Amino acid sequence: MRDDPTLADATMQRDLGDGLTLRWSTAADTEAIAALLGSVHRTNADEPPNLTIGARTRMLMHGDWPTMGPGDFAVVQATAQAGQPLVACACLWHHTWEYAGIPLGVGRPEYVATDAAFRRKGLVRAIFAALHARSAAEGQTIQAITGIYSFYRQFGYEYALDLDGLRGVYLVQIPPGPVDASEPFGLRAATVKDIRALMALHAQRRADALLWSVHTAEEWRFTIVELAEMGTIEKVGMLQMIVDGAGAVVGYIHVAKRRWDAHLSVFECEVTPGTNWKAVALPLLRALAIYGQTVPNMEGDEPINRIDFRLGQAHPLYDVLGPTLAPYHEPAYAWYIRVADPLGFLRRIAPVLERRLAASAMVGFTGTLKLDWYRGGVQFTFAAGKLSGVEPWQPPLYGEEANAGCPILVFTQLLCGYRTLAELCAAFPDVWAQDEARLLLGILFPRQASYIID
């Protein structure tokens, strides 16, 4: 997958034919982008414009959003029409993740929209070419998107990381608190003085996560200060500290500031080392039930009846709550991941692969591993346990020289620890490996959970 670097320039204007021009946005496009997104992101054509996404657009384009600026929307403009409206758009957020401790720049496409009258003209494909080019120009190693079923595979993406997954607690199942005593734990709003504690709490999963999302002190500050000053319709969530009876911080939650149904969402929940999850769980549920009564329902007047913990596939709180307190369950969806330069990515993570090999039964391995991607391939060369080469490889016209085979997009699942080689072999007839290659690939690319905050 090669990206066209000319598309990354802020002054780029590309004629798409039929009076349509692809370009990058400026602050002057804010209301036009908000109008387009508000019109497209509706349940049906009879609904009024989506005011929430319009408000979010103004936030993103204001100039102080931590992960993007007013020039990060790629837009298509109908220059031949009256008023020259914008008819398609998507933006690029700029993140930093880590792969087993190695920092990676990540480009995240978001807020994708095309006016209904201009669909099936390849406009989103043209926009994504621009997003990918800018992401590459900024040295971002991968792109990631949360999106609709199957659609983004056509642009080189593959489902490769868990997204969400939840356990739900119905309010009627929460036991009442102490009658003649105060709760041992409660909640208070986070302040900028809590940033150091928040960063330490968030980092607790870092060592166990394959991919982990980095959040700077400025991003924490922005969430606490800037978002708190915005109107209700613009707010996504807020940070609250879990405190004991003496007011000492023992954890934090990231909880929704509005609802669209009868459910209150909790996006993050961590406690300090040595804090008993079981002791915290019930007071936390009762505090959230009280807080949930104050959260506005943007879609009607239905009162809250459930707390949804969107904490991934597994979490200590799930274990403590169990199926009795948290009977409602939704399995995880998935992040789409795009690795435009898989050879470059493999070279970047070579230290990780060497560490895995050194801790395995194949320690000190010397030899090669040829993996057929069916449109090219890769040859790994090891010398005394060190990865001395990651080079492109093509199968010969005759003979079977590959040690293993896996389509390149499916390989993304292996690379991201999303599935094991055995699971992929069972699911895909074109994933296979000879005995030594099977052992090596299992060592180099084990299944491992990631922790990415959406």
Helices and strands as residue ranges (DSSP letters): G 5-8, E 13-17, E 20-24, G 27-29, H 30-40, H 51-60, E 73-78, E 86-99, E 102-114, G 116-118, H 123-137, E 142-145, G 151-155, E 158-163, E 166-170, G 171-173, E 185-189, G 192-194, H 195-202, G 203-208, E 211-214, H 217-221, I 222-226, G 227-229, G 232-234, E 237-244, E 249-256, E 263-271, H 277-292, E 306-309, H 316-325, E 328-330, E 333-338, H 342-348, H 350-358, E 367-372, E 377-383, E 386-392, E 404-405, H 408-415, H 421-427, E 432-433, H 435-444
